[in-house]
Amino acid sequence: MTTAETVPDHLHARLVRDAEAQGLLDVAYRTLDSPYGPLLLAATPRGLVRVAFAAEGHDRVLADLAARLSPRVLAAPGRLDAAARELDEYLAGRRRAFDLPLDLALARGAFRREVLDRLPAIAYGTTRTYAEVARDAGRPAAVRAVGTACATNPLPLVVPCHRVVRTGGGLGDYLGGTGAKRALLAMESA
Amino acid sequence: MVPFEQVVREHGPHVLRVCRAVVGPDAADDVWSEAFLSALRAYPSLPEGSDVRAWLVTIARRRGVDALRARARRAVPVADLPERGVLDDLPELDLYAALAALPPKQRACVAHHHLAGLPHAEVAALVGGSPEAARRAAADGVAALRRSLL
């Protein structure tokens, strides 16, 4: 028995098509090359549910999606065409806002969800501090919780947690690395 | 529970080999597709710790039997046998035609053990009977193949 065999492409594509037609494609995913390394994109039927940098470990992220959403996970690029196109345009500096259905099912806790819901209101090319976001969300003391919400953002880039920085000019941590955060902010303010 | 994509990658080629052995290369794609779609539907309720490969082979075999029954019902006579199947490690032998000529139990045991690599005990669980009977059927099948091919 050889072990290097793979399923023929036409059979995989047919499985994806049939699964989608019968409502069995709970999580579709693909990867996308970017200036910050390969990105994993995943979507439920409701919308884009996950964007992950390579640093998070794509296999680990897929295992987490299987555990927390559904194990019916398939590599199915079709559902992610629009998301991949908009991310490409954004990363090339040709798009300032995303127009995609989002599924925030992976946001844990009402406050983190509230923070994530507010982030798209931070305009392209501008930043807010963690403290300001906490105040905007009506909990000025919850600065640390805002940091956690950003650090666990399931949709980085699309939900712009990179626009939230420290009071006093520090960048703050970023899922994609501080270098990526600095580069994104530089691109947006160019 | 691992993502289903990983199940397809790890076991898909093996199950395709079983499908080809059971129904021949032409119908194998349909049987494989139906089997994996059924498996995807049932996957979330598969008990933890199950032998995923044996489970998939069982589903594929059931689908294969359905396909063979449907084919028998149609019973359209054909002038020529289908093109010779391509099995990479036995390119010179008309293996599918020879397999198809075996009695069903021998064919199933040869396919599951020699082509799909299942131990006789698992083959017995799939086709019924004891492991020893499965071993004997596989051995008889191979002997018959040897006679017809060599």
Interface residues (C-beta under 8 A of the other chain):
Chain A: M1 T2 E5 T6 V7 P8 H10 L11 H12 R14 L15 D18 A19 Q22 L24 V27 Y29 L62 A63 L65 A66 A67 S70 P71 R72 V73 L74 A75
Chain B: M1 V2 P3 F4 E5 Q6 V8 R9 G12 P13 H14 L16 D29 W32 S33 F36 L37 L40 R41 Y43 P44 D88 G117
